[in-house]
Amino acid sequence: MGSRTADDHAKLLKELNEERIAALTRISGTLESLIAQLQQVHERISTRRDSARDRDVAAYRELHERARKYRWYLEVQREALGMRHHQILDELYVIPGPL
């Protein structure tokens, strides 16, 4: 019976790690999308001089805040997997600066 308990425990740990990895994948995908959107909006802002520019500036600020939040989520999720060094994230997920 002890062996079955150990097997069940190992299975549970495996499922938890798979879910953590899936969450990490979802978070990183969302962050990549937000960064791409930020770049697109930033380019539109630099070429517009009409009232739409104000909407784009507001959208950029909202996207920027979301990207920063998802960058933090990514760091937290990595820590849940035992990854403590996050410098690589700054290289892989470059969030454009605020306006």
C-alpha positions, 0 to 999 in steps of 0.5 A: 500500500505504501508503494501505491501512495508513493505512486499516487503522490508522484502522479499528483506532483507530475500533474501539478508541474504539467499545469504549472508549465501550461500556465507558464506557456499561457502567460509567456504567450500573452506577454509576447502578444502584448509586446507586439501590440505595444510595438504596433501602437507605438508605431501608429502613435509616431505617425499620427497627429489627429484625434486618434493619436490620443486614443492610441496613447491611452491604449498604449498606456493600458497595454504597457501596464498589462505587459508589466503585470504579465511580466511579473506573472511570468516571474512568479510562475517561474519561481513556482517551478523553482527558477529563481534567476530572471535576468533572461526574461529581460532579454527575451521579453523586452517591454517598450518603455512608457510614453 
